[in-house]
């Protein structure tokens, strides 16, 4: 597994007029993307549920989950 930094465009949905360019640390083994709440608020993306996640040290944290559309170099 490897990691790298990329800039992705984040939108509420594919045809949304609002978007934000966000730098991500990409881990090839990751399942979820983490976007700062402030950016999601600006884009009008609201959470639809909360999930628990286990961290490497064994603790569990709860985070809100939203759906979003991501593009890399103009491709979704």
Secondary structure, DSSP 4 states (H G I P E B T S, - for coil): --EEEEEEEEESSTT-S--EEEEEEEETT-------HHHHHHHT----EEEEEE-TTS-EEEEEE---EEEBTTB-
